Amino acid sequence: MNRYFDSGRSMQKEKKLETDEMLKLMRIVNDNPQITQRELSFNLGLSLGKVNFLMKAMMEKGFIKARNFKNSNHKIAYMYCLTPEGIEEKTKVTYAFLKRKLAEYEKLESEIQQLREEVGNEL
Protein backbone atom coordinates (compact mmCIF):
# COMPACT_ATOMS: atom_id res chain seq x y z
CA MET A 1 0.00 0.00 0.00
CA ASN A 2 1.22 3.47 -0.81
CA ARG A 3 2.40 5.26 2.32
CA TYR A 4 0.70 8.48 1.20
CA PHE A 5 -2.74 6.91 1.27
CA ASP A 6 -2.21 5.49 4.76
CA SER A 7 -0.96 8.71 6.33
CA GLY A 8 -4.38 9.60 7.79
CA ARG A 9 -4.59 6.34 9.70
CA SER A 10 -0.99 6.58 10.83
CA MET A 11 -1.53 10.11 12.09
CA GLN A 12 -4.67 9.04 13.98
CA LYS A 13 -2.83 6.12 15.55
CA GLU A 14 0.11 8.35 16.48
CA LYS A 15 -2.24 10.94 18.01
CA LYS A 16 -4.03 8.20 20.00
CA LEU A 17 -0.69 6.91 21.31
CA GLU A 18 0.40 10.41 22.23
CA THR A 19 -2.90 11.02 24.02
CA ASP A 20 -2.51 7.75 25.92
CA GLU A 21 1.06 8.71 26.85
CA MET A 22 -0.12 12.14 28.01
CA LEU A 23 -2.80 10.52 30.16
CA LYS A 24 -0.26 8.21 31.80
CA LEU A 25 2.08 11.14 32.32
CA MET A 26 -0.67 13.29 33.88
CA ARG A 27 -1.66 10.47 36.21
CA ILE A 28 1.91 10.00 37.44
CA VAL A 29 2.53 13.74 37.84
CA ASN A 30 -0.74 14.09 39.73
CA ASP A 31 0.34 11.37 42.18
CA ASN A 32 4.00 12.45 42.42
CA PRO A 33 4.57 16.15 41.64
CA GLN A 34 8.29 16.04 42.46
CA ILE A 35 9.06 13.32 39.93
CA THR A 36 11.85 14.10 37.48
CA GLN A 37 11.56 13.80 33.73
CA ARG A 38 14.20 11.07 33.88
CA GLU A 39 12.02 9.11 36.34
CA LEU A 40 8.98 9.71 34.12
CA SER A 41 10.96 8.41 31.18
CA PHE A 42 11.83 5.23 33.06
CA ASN A 43 8.32 4.70 34.46
CA LEU A 44 6.60 5.26 31.11
CA GLY A 45 9.14 3.44 28.97
CA LEU A 46 9.58 6.54 26.80
CA SER A 47 12.71 8.36 25.78
CA LEU A 48 13.70 11.37 27.84
CA GLY A 49 13.27 13.51 24.72
CA LYS A 50 9.68 12.26 24.25
CA VAL A 51 8.86 13.01 27.90
CA ASN A 52 10.37 16.48 27.53
CA PHE A 53 8.33 17.04 24.35
CA LEU A 54 5.09 15.93 26.07
CA MET A 55 5.78 18.03 29.16
CA LYS A 56 6.47 21.15 27.09
CA ALA A 57 3.33 20.57 25.01
CA MET A 58 1.20 20.20 28.14
CA MET A 59 2.76 23.31 29.70
CA GLU A 60 2.07 25.30 26.51
CA LYS A 61 -1.56 24.15 26.61
CA GLY A 62 -1.77 25.17 30.27
CA PHE A 63 -2.37 21.65 31.58
CA ILE A 64 0.75 21.48 33.76
CA LYS A 65 2.74 24.09 35.65
CA ALA A 66 6.35 23.66 36.73
CA ARG A 67 7.70 25.30 39.85
CA ASN A 68 11.30 25.44 41.00
CA PHE A 69 12.29 24.07 44.37
CA LYS A 70 15.48 22.96 46.04
CA ASN A 71 15.78 19.25 46.54
CA SER A 72 17.82 17.44 49.17
CA ASN A 73 20.95 17.54 47.00
CA HIS A 74 20.83 21.37 46.95
CA LYS A 75 20.06 21.36 43.24
CA ILE A 76 17.27 23.27 41.63
CA ALA A 77 14.53 20.86 40.62
CA TYR A 78 10.96 21.17 39.39
CA MET A 79 7.68 20.31 40.96
CA TYR A 80 4.93 19.67 38.44
CA CYS A 81 1.26 20.20 39.13
CA LEU A 82 -1.86 19.83 37.06
CA THR A 83 -3.73 23.06 36.54
CA PRO A 84 -7.53 23.16 36.73
CA GLU A 85 -7.49 22.96 32.92
CA GLY A 86 -5.15 19.98 33.19
CA ILE A 87 -7.46 18.22 35.62
CA GLU A 88 -10.38 18.82 33.26
CA GLU A 89 -8.37 17.54 30.28
CA LYS A 90 -7.23 14.49 32.27
CA THR A 91 -10.88 13.71 33.04
CA LYS A 92 -11.89 14.04 29.36
CA VAL A 93 -8.97 11.92 28.16
CA THR A 94 -9.63 9.31 30.87
CA TYR A 95 -13.27 9.07 29.80
CA ALA A 96 -12.32 8.66 26.12
CA PHE A 97 -9.63 6.10 27.02
CA LEU A 98 -12.06 4.10 29.17
CA LYS A 99 -14.73 4.21 26.47
CA ARG A 100 -12.24 2.96 23.85
CA LYS A 101 -10.91 0.19 26.12
CA LEU A 102 -14.43 -0.98 27.01
CA ALA A 103 -15.26 -1.23 23.29
CA GLU A 104 -12.05 -3.23 22.73
CA TYR A 105 -12.94 -5.46 25.69
CA GLU A 106 -16.46 -6.12 24.39
CA LYS A 107 -15.11 -6.97 20.94
CA LEU A 108 -12.52 -9.31 22.45
CA GLU A 109 -15.13 -10.91 24.69
CA SER A 110 -17.30 -11.56 21.63
CA GLU A 111 -14.35 -13.11 19.75
CA ILE A 112 -13.54 -15.33 22.73
CA GLN A 113 -17.15 -16.53 22.91
CA GLN A 114 -17.11 -17.31 19.19
CA LEU A 115 -13.85 -19.26 19.52
CA ARG A 116 -15.24 -21.23 22.48
CA GLU A 117 -18.24 -22.21 20.40
CA GLU A 118 -15.95 -23.33 17.59
CA VAL A 119 -13.96 -25.63 19.91
CA GLY A 120 -17.06 -26.84 21.72
CA ASN A 121 -16.61 -24.95 24.99
CA GLU A 122 -13.78 -27.28 26.00
CA LEU A 123 -11.97 -24.50 27.91
Secondary structure, 3 states (H helix, E strand, C coil): CCCCCCHHHHHHHHHHHHHHHHHHHHHHHHHCCCCCHHHHHHHHCCCHHHHHHHHHHHHHCCCEEEEEEECCCCCEEEEEEECHHHHHHHHHHHHHHHHHHHHHHHHHHHHHHHHHHHCCCCC
